[in-house]
Amino acid sequence: MSSKFDTFATAVGCMDGRVQEPVFEFAKKRWGVKYVDTITEAGLVGLLASNDPGSLLLDSIKKKVLISVEKHHSRGIVVHSHEDCAGNPVSDSQQKEEIISAADIIRELEPGVEVVPVFVKRAEPGWEVIPL
């Protein structure tokens, strides 16, 4: 159980470890939080964008988002994916469309929480988070 001094945001997206830190830093800065709950799966936005309402994946994500928002009082949700995604090998433009679609699905789950779709791309010296 979180205390009144703990502050959380939520990250929903690809499991790729290269993008986790930049996404966490983006969420921490945007919402002024200390912790970021993570909900990941390989190529997650592509799976969400397929929008199968009976999907076990959607049920699982919904449960996790609800825990983050209701129990940790998450201040915001970042939905992310990245270039060169092995779990969802599509063009960057399609990836961005799927990120936006996935963010819309997450917004429906938690309409009272800000949801920000982002695309993560390589940049020197590491990775850059670009809000969509």
BELGI-V307791 format. One record per run of one state. SS is the DSSP state (hx for helix, st for strand, lp for the rest). FROM is the first residue (numbers start at 1). LEN is the number of residues. Records with the same first field share a line. If there is no record, write none. Layout:
SS: FROM-LEN ; FROM-LEN
This chain:
lp: 1-7 ; 14-3 ; 32-3 ; 41-3 ; 50-6 ; 71-5 ; 83-9 ; 110-4 ; 123-4 ; 132-1
st: 8-6 ; 35-6 ; 76-7 ; 114-9 ; 127-5
hx: 17-15 ; 44-6 ; 56-15 ; 92-18
